[in-house]
């Protein structure tokens, strides 16, 4: 990546810039995970949808998030963060406001897409800051640490939302969330000062979008890393971000708050696992070997969740969800991509690999909903379809197949020392 953040160093320490971007990352995680997992049944009632419909509605976030990744990467490479970051937060918050202000599914879908558009900037801005502001041996740590901290959003606010909506209308809670976003946008605009960036970037040679895309698309490693990202991220997009709470409720007949807390053990696992896997990669001096370990572990634990869940107590399932997040947290493919391909294509490359991650939601959220609905036995209560545990297992089996494919893909990756300089 080009050194687009060099000017900010004159005004704030790297950790300050990195920290305010992580604040937005936490914020958007609440919108994309905490609300859908806790409020799945409320969405079904409010919009009169079945499992297939709510899966398609929530996946609208992933559709726009996924397919704007490459252009967002170019934007981040070329424009002021002081303008980009507040715009992204405002777009995300406004999307939530639109979503809760209508019962029209089409308009609500547009709201979800706006949430996805704003959120699309969050992780790529952190990748940018991590690569431009920190030395090589710290980049993977800063990237995974950001992901870990971002996961505090659903871990803390998922159960909190479940508790709050017992007292307050869920739509009022989401509206309050939107105005918090507007305040956050103002805070970010005030704190990030890159007023001299224009003069700095005028002296940097920029690779054209066509040149960058040619390099990325012609690289087998870029494709392998993007496809692996899709597979590695599938438990988060499919389970943690939508179906996990419903699955636990059905498996243990637990209430929403307890089920949400259990589901968010995935994110707690990521919080702890991300930095540990990064340090482990540096310790053994291999990205690839670390990702082999994480992918095999993730597939094995998910198999236990899906096919052996009835042998575990609720607290045992807490542990399994935690381990799923732990093994999913080795998002080293972003750092590996940055060192395998030319630095000049960094923004577009990060977008390309992250697009792979988010395609998991585009594909699996509606697919799981379709599979669950196709397995439904026709039971209806209070006007809503009632799905069995077998229905959920049938739908979520698609995630297990995806994880097995991920184990195969990681063996085709090239490796590079995490300690290597540019």
Residue pairs with C-beta under 8 A, 6 or more apart in sequence:
1 77
1 128
1 131
1 132
1 338
1 343
1 344
1 346
1 347
1 350
2 77
2 132
2 201
2 204
2 206
2 343
2 344
2 346
2 347
3 132
3 204
4 76
4 77
4 78
4 81
4 128
4 132
4 197
4 201
4 204
5 17
5 81
5 128
5 129
5 132
5 133
5 194
6 132
6 200
7 194
7 195
7 196
7 197
7 200
8 17
8 81
8 133
8 192
8 193
8 194
8 197
9 133
10 196
11 193
11 194
12 191
12 192
12 193
14 129
14 133
14 134
16 191
17 81
17 129
17 133
17 192
18 126
18 129
18 130
18 133
18 142
18 146
20 85
20 187
20 188
20 191
20 192
21 85
21 122
21 125
21 126
21 129
21 146
22 126
22 146
22 149
22 150
23 184
23 187
23 188
24 85
24 88
24 89
24 122
24 125
24 184
24 188
25 122
25 123
25 126
25 146
25 147
25 149
25 150
25 153
26 149
26 150
26 152
26 153
27 89
27 92
27 153
27 180
27 181
27 184
28 92
28 115
28 118
28 119
28 122
28 153
29 150
29 151
29 153
29 154
30 153
30 154
30 157
30 161
30 177
31 61
31 92
31 95
31 96
31 115
31 119
31 177
32 61
32 115
32 116
32 119
32 241
33 153
33 154
33 158
33 240
33 241
33 267
34 153
34 154
34 157
34 158
34 161
35 96
35 161
35 174
35 177
36 43
36 58
36 241
36 242
37 154
37 158
37 240
37 241
37 242
37 244
37 245
37 260
37 263
37 264
38 158
38 161
38 162
38 165
38 245
38 256
38 260
39 161
39 165
39 170
40 54
40 242
40 243
40 245
40 246
41 246
41 256
41 384
42 165
42 170
43 49
43 54
43 57
43 58
44 50
44 51
44 53
44 54
44 384
45 384
46 103
47 53
47 54
47 57
47 103
47 105
47 108
49 57
49 105
50 369
50 373
50 384
50 385
51 369
51 372
51 373
51 376
51 385
51 387
51 395
52 366
52 369
52 370
52 372
52 373
53 105
53 369
54 369
55 242
55 365
55 366
55 367
55 368
55 369
55 370
56 365
56 366
56 369
57 105
57 108
57 109
57 112
58 112
58 241
58 242
58 365
59 361
59 362
59 365
59 366
60 109
60 110
60 112
60 113
60 116
61 112
61 113
61 115
61 116
61 119
61 361
62 116
62 237
62 358
62 359
62 360
62 361
62 362
62 365
63 113
63 116
63 362
64 112
64 113
64 114
64 116
64 117
64 120
65 116
65 117
65 119
65 120
65 358
65 361
66 116
66 355
66 358
66 359
66 361
66 362
67 355
68 116
68 117
68 120
69 120
69 124
69 350
69 351
69 352
69 354
69 355
69 358
70 213
70 348
70 351
70 352
70 355
71 351
72 120
72 121
72 124
72 351
73 124
73 346
73 347
73 348
73 349
73 350
73 351
73 352
74 209
74 212
74 347
74 348
74 351
75 84
75 121
75 347
76 84
76 121
76 124
76 125
76 128
76 347
77 128
77 206
77 346
77 347
77 348
78 201
78 206
80 194
80 197
80 198
81 125
81 192
81 194
82 189
82 192
82 193
82 194
82 195
84 121
84 125
85 121
85 125
85 185
85 188
85 189
85 192
86 185
86 186
86 188
86 189
87 118
87 121
87 185
88 118
88 119
88 120
88 121
88 122
88 125
89 118
89 181
89 182
89 184
89 185
89 188
90 118
90 181
90 182
90 185
91 114
91 115
91 117
91 118
92 114
92 115
92 117
92 118
92 119
92 181
93 118
93 177
93 178
93 179
93 180
93 181
93 182
93 184
93 185
94 114
94 118
94 178
95 110
95 111
95 112
95 113
95 114
95 115
95 116
95 117
95 118
96 111
96 115
96 174
96 177
96 178
96 181
97 111
97 175
97 178
98 107
98 108
98 110
98 111
98 114
99 108
99 111
99 112
99 115
99 174
100 111
100 171
100 174
100 175
101 111
102 108
102 111
122 150
123 146
123 147
123 150
123 354
124 347
124 350
124 351
124 354
126 142
126 143
126 146
127 143
127 334
127 338
127 350
127 354
128 346
128 347
128 350
129 142
130 139
130 142
130 143
130 146
131 139
131 338
131 346
134 142
136 339
136 418
136 419
136 420
136 421
136 422
137 282
137 418
137 419
139 335
139 338
140 278
140 281
140 282
140 287
140 332
140 335
140 418
141 275
141 278
141 279
141 282
143 278
143 331
143 334
143 335
144 274
144 275
144 277
144 278
144 329
144 330
144 331
144 332
145 274
145 275
145 278
147 270
147 274
147 329
147 331
148 270
148 271
148 272
148 273
148 274
148 275
148 329
149 271
151 267
151 268
151 270
151 271
151 325
152 267
152 271
153 267
154 240
154 264
154 267
155 264
155 267
155 268
155 271
158 245
158 260
158 261
158 263
158 264
159 257
159 260
159 261
159 264
161 170
161 173
161 260
162 256
162 257
162 260
162 261
163 257
164 173
165 173
166 257
206 344
207 344
207 345
209 348
212 344
212 345
212 348
212 349
213 348
215 341
215 342
215 345
216 222
216 341
216 345
216 348
216 349
216 352
219 340
219 341
221 337
221 340
221 341
221 413
221 414
222 337
222 341
222 349
222 352
222 353
224 409
224 412
224 413
225 333
225 336
225 337
225 340
225 353
225 356
225 413
226 352
226 353
226 355
226 356
227 356
227 409
228 291
228 295
228 333
228 356
228 406
228 409
228 410
228 413
229 331
229 333
229 334
229 353
229 354
229 356
229 357
230 356
230 357
230 359
230 360
230 363
230 402
231 295
231 360
231 402
231 403
231 405
231 406
231 409
232 291
232 294
232 295
232 298
232 328
232 330
232 331
232 333
232 357
232 403
232 406
233 328
233 357
233 358
233 360
234 360
234 364
234 399
234 402
234 403
234 406
235 266
235 298
235 302
235 324
235 325
235 328
235 399
235 403
236 266
236 270
236 325
236 328
236 360
237 357
237 358
237 360
237 361
237 364
237 365
238 360
238 361
238 364
238 365
238 368
238 396
238 398
238 399
239 247
239 263
239 266
239 321
239 324
239 396
239 399
240 263
240 264
240 266
240 267
240 325
241 361
241 365
242 365
242 368
243 368
243 372
243 392
243 395
243 396
244 262
244 263
244 266
244 321
245 256
245 259
245 260
245 262
245 263
246 259
246 392
247 392
247 396
248 254
248 258
248 259
248 262
248 263
248 314
248 317
249 255
249 256
249 259
250 387
250 388
250 389
250 392
251 309
251 310
251 317
251 389
251 392
252 259
252 314
252 317
254 262
254 314
258 314
262 314
262 317
262 318
262 321
263 321
264 321
265 318
265 319
265 321
265 322
265 325
266 321
266 322
266 324
266 325
266 328
267 325
268 322
268 325
269 321
269 322
269 323
269 324
269 325
269 326
269 327
269 328
269 329
270 325
270 326
270 328
270 329
271 325
271 329
272 326
272 329
273 294
273 325
273 326
273 327
273 328
273 329
273 330
274 329
274 330
274 331
277 290
277 294
277 329
277 330
277 332
278 330
278 332
280 290
281 287
281 289
281 290
281 330
281 332
281 418
282 418
282 419
284 290
285 417
285 418
285 419
286 415
286 417
286 418
287 332
287 333
287 335
287 336
287 413
287 415
287 416
287 418
288 336
288 410
288 413
288 414
288 415
289 415
290 330
290 332
291 330
291 332
291 333
291 410
291 413
292 407
292 410
292 411
293 330
294 327
294 328
294 329
294 330
295 327
295 330
295 403
295 406
295 407
295 410
296 407
297 323
297 326
297 327
298 324
298 327
298 328
298 403
298 406
299 400
299 403
299 404
299 406
299 407
301 320
301 323
301 324
301 327
302 324
302 399
302 400
302 403
303 400
304 312
304 320
305 317
305 320
305 321
305 324
306 393
306 396
306 397
306 399
306 400
307 393
309 317
309 320
312 319
312 320
333 353
333 413
334 350
334 353
334 354
335 418
336 413
336 415
336 416
337 349
337 350
337 353
338 346
338 349
338 350
339 416
339 420
340 414
340 416
341 349
343 422
360 402
364 398
364 399
364 402
367 395
367 398
368 395
368 396
368 398
368 399
369 395
370 395
371 394
371 395
371 397
371 398
372 387
372 391
372 392
372 394
372 395
373 385
373 387
373 391
375 387
375 388
375 390
375 391
375 394
375 395
376 385
376 387
376 388
376 391
377 388
377 391
379 385
379 386
379 388
380 386
